[in-house]
Amino acid sequence: MGQDVRRTDITEKVYGKMDQGSMSLYLNKAQIGKIKFTNQGNLYEMGEGFEFEEDKFYRQESNASDQKQQQLVDDCEFGWC
């Protein structure tokens, strides 16, 4: 993971729904991953921008996108934001 990416702990906001032998993981109403239950243990398949580490779920956020959002906010004097 590069220096321009930070992780936010979203564990408290993630919930799961059982789906034919696996559990789909959601943040708000968007699916972010899936847990497959196998004889060898649980297999976590996370969507792009999300990860599971040490029993916690994280969302990866780019600092570059934060700068772009800040720039859009700075342009509010034009009345279109």
C-alpha positions in Angstrom: 0.0 0.0 0.0 1.5 3.4 -1.0 1.8 6.5 1.0 -1.1 8.2 -0.9 -3.6 5.6 0.5 -5.0 5.4 4.0 -7.3 2.8 5.6 -10.4 3.5 7.5 -11.8 0.9 10.0 -15.4 0.2 8.9 -15.9 -2.9 11.0 -18.8 -1.5 13.0 -20.7 -0.6 9.7 -20.3 -3.9 7.9 -23.1 -6.5 8.0 -23.6 -9.9 6.3 -26.4 -11.8 4.7 -26.3 -15.6 4.2 -26.3 -16.6 0.5 -26.2 -20.3 -0.4 -23.2 -21.5 1.7 -21.5 -18.1 1.9 -22.1 -14.7 3.4 -22.3 -11.6 1.4 -20.8 -8.5 3.1 -22.3 -5.1 2.8 -21.5 -1.5 3.7 -24.7 0.5 3.7 -26.5 -1.2 0.8 -23.5 -1.9 -1.4 -21.9 -5.3 -1.5 -18.2 -5.1 -0.6 -17.2 -8.7 -0.3 -18.0 -12.3 0.5 -17.0 -14.9 3.0 -16.9 -18.5 1.7 -17.1 -21.2 4.3 -14.8 -24.1 3.5 -13.4 -27.2 5.4 -10.0 -25.4 5.5 -11.5 -22.3 7.1 -13.2 -19.1 6.0 -12.1 -17.5 2.7 -12.6 -13.7 2.5 -13.0 -12.2 -0.9 -13.1 -8.5 -0.7 -14.1 -6.0 -3.5 -11.7 -3.4 -4.8 -10.9 -0.8 -2.2 -11.7 -3.0 0.8 -9.7 -5.4 2.9 -10.0 -7.7 5.8 -7.1 -7.9 8.3 -6.8 -9.1 11.9 -10.6 -9.5 12.3 -11.4 -6.0 11.0 -12.8 -4.6 7.8 -11.1 -1.6 6.2 -11.9 0.8 3.3 -8.9 2.1 1.4 -9.1 5.7 0.6 -6.8 7.7 -1.7 -5.4 11.0 -0.4 -5.4 12.2 -4.0 -9.2 11.9 -4.2 -9.4 13.9 -1.0 -7.4 16.7 -2.6 -9.7 16.6 -5.6 -12.8 16.8 -3.4 -11.3 19.7 -1.4 -10.6 21.5 -4.7 -14.3 21.1 -5.7 -15.4 22.5 -2.4 -13.0 25.5 -2.8 -14.8 26.3 -6.1 -18.2 26.8 -4.4 -18.1 30.6 -5.0 -19.2 29.8 -8.6 -22.6 28.6 -7.2 -22.7 25.1 -8.8 -21.5 22.9 -5.9 
